[in-house]
Amino acid sequence: MIKGMLGKKLGMTSLFGSNGEYIPVTVIEAGPCRITQVKTKATDGYNALQIGFGLKKKKRVNKPAQGHFDKSGGECYAFLREFGVENPEDFEVGQTIALDSEIFSVGDRIDVSGKNKGRGFSGVTKRHGFALGRKTHGSHNYRLPGSIGNSAWPSKVIKGKKMPGRYGNTRQTMRNLEVVDIRPELNLILVKGAVPGPVNATIEIKKPKGAVAAK
């Protein structure tokens, strides 16, 4: 069975567990995805499935990509990702991968990857959580980073120093999240906690290696 899927983050809500526990969850629309290429160890050196998610207008896809998508039915996709699979011969190009209990089930642990929200150029207080300076006795050091250099040696700013800069808009993975509920008829999977990205962001859902069993 395929080890992951592509999906879209729909937002967050909450529900109550069987013991009355209040659980914040993220609602993810997982699939359906289309297999656009089957890779095998004999031809490509590894076993994997390339799947597409999110329809895209054909006129907005270049000619090489159109030829690639024609082999899987002609529909063009905005996102292509590869996921490992043990037996690629069980799949074929053009096959639809839908959310079902064989891929994910309630209580499973999963890894969710996506691009987090971009917040632009930010200072050290917002970007790294630096403490504010005092606001009394004429001090103007409210949100400044403070001293960043060294003395006579080595007389430079060390690489990796926490300083102002672009914050967000980077790939992030939330690991070992618990699957709270699955609704295959709606292609929805409810995951405990938050996942990266804004609403409607495309995310990857994977089965982690050595996942911890749910309690």
N, C-alpha and C positions, 0 to 999 in steps of 0.2 A: 504494500500500500504506500501511496505517496506520503512524504513526511512533512508536508506543509501546504498552505494555500495562500492566495492573495485575497484581501478583503478591503472594506471601506469602513472607516470609523464613523458611526452615526451620532455618537454623543454618549453622555453618561446619565444614569438614572440609579435607582436603588430598589431593592426588594428585601423581603424578609425570608430567612431560612426556616427550615422545619422546626428548629428550636426557638424561633422568635428572634433570632439574631438579625440585626440591621446590616445589610451588605451593600456597599456602593459598588456598582458594576458599570463597565463600559460595554455598549452595544455595538457589535461588529457585524456588518453584512459580509459574510464569507462566501465568495463565489456567486454564481457558478463561473468556473474557469474553463477555458478551452485549451487542450493540448495542441501546441503549435509545432513541437519537435520532440522526438524521442531520441535520446542519446544513450549509446551503449558503450561498454568497455572495449568492445572489438573495434569500433569505428572512431570513438572519441576519447577513449582512455578512462571513462568513468560512466556510471549509470545515473541518469537523471532525466527528468521531464521538464521541458520548457513550456510554461503555461502563460496564457494571456488573460488579462482582466481589464475591464473598462473599455467599452466600445469607442471607436474613433472613426471619424468620417474618412472615407477612402481618399478623398481629394487632399487630405492633410497628411497623407503618408507617401513617402517617396517610392519610386518604382522598385528598387530592390526589396523593400519591406512588403510592398504589395505582392510581389512574386512569392515571398515567403509565406504570407498569410493565405494566398490562393491554395496552397497545399493543404490547409487545415479547414477549408470551407469558404474562404473569401472574406470573412468578417475581419476587420482590422481592430487592433487593440492598442490602448495607450500605454499599457505596462506589461512587460515581459520579465519573468523571473524563472530561475531554475531551482528545482527541489529534488533532492536525492530520492531514489527508489531502488528497492532490492531486485525486483524482477521487471525490467522494462519491457520484456516481451509480452507482458499481460496488458499493455496499453497500446493504443494506436493513435496516429495523428488525426485530429478532428474530434476526438472523444471529449465529452463534457465531464468535468469533475465537479460534482455537487457535494454540498455539506451533508454528511451522514455520520452515524455512530461508529463506522469503521475507521474514519479518519480521526475524529475527536469524540470524546464522551465526557459526561459530567464527572467531575473529580480529577480529570487529567490536569497535568501541569504543562504549560506552553510558554514559548518565548515569542514576544511580539516586537517587531522592529518597524521603525518608521522615521520620518524626518520631523524633528520637533519644531515648535513654533519659532519663527525668526523674530527677534526683538530689536534688531538694528544695533547701532553702536551704543554701548552701555558702559557706565562707569563701574568702578570696583565694588560699590555698595550693592548695586543690583546684580552684577555679573558674578561676583564671588562672595557676597554676603559680608563684606567688611563692616565693622562697627562704625557708627557716626562719631565725629569728634564733638568736643564740648561746645555748647552754644552760649557760654557765659564769659564774662571778663574780657570782652573784646575779641574772642577767638573767631576766626573765619575758616577754621579747618573743619567744615561740616562733612564733606563727602570726598575729601582728598585721599589719595593712597598713602601719603606719607613718604618717608625716605625709601628710595628704591635702589640706590647704588651702594658701593663699597668705599672703603677708605683708600689709602695710597695703593694698596694691592688688593685685588687685581684691577682696580680703577675702571670698572665697567659694570653694567647691569647683567646679571646672570640670566642665561636663556631659561625660559619657562616661568619667569616672574609673573605673578598675578597682577595684571594691569588692565586698563580699559581696552575695549575692543569689540568686535562683532560677537553678539551673544545669540545663540540659537542657530536654527536653520542647519542643523547637523544630524547625522544619522544616530539614532539612539535605540537601544534594545532593553526592554523590560523583561527580566528573566523569571521563570518559575511562577507564572501567574496561574491562578486556579480557574478552571472552567466551571462556572456556577450553573449554567443552563444552556441547552441547545434546542433550537426550534427549526428543524430541517425544512418544514413546509414554507418558512419565511426566509430561509438562508441566514438565520441569525444565530450568533453565538454570544453569550453573555459572560464576560470575564471579570473576575474580582479585581477592583482597583483601576488605576488609570493606565492608559497606553500613550505612546508619543504621538504628536501631531494634532492639528486642528480638526474640526468637524469636516467630514468628507475627504479626509486624507487617506491615501492608499497605504496599507500596511501589510506586512508579511507575518503570517502565523506559522510557527514551526514547532515540531516536537523536539524538545531539548534532549541532549545526550545525558544519560544518568539522571533523569527527572526524579524529583522527590514525590513520593506518593501522597495524595491528598489525605488529610485527616478525616 
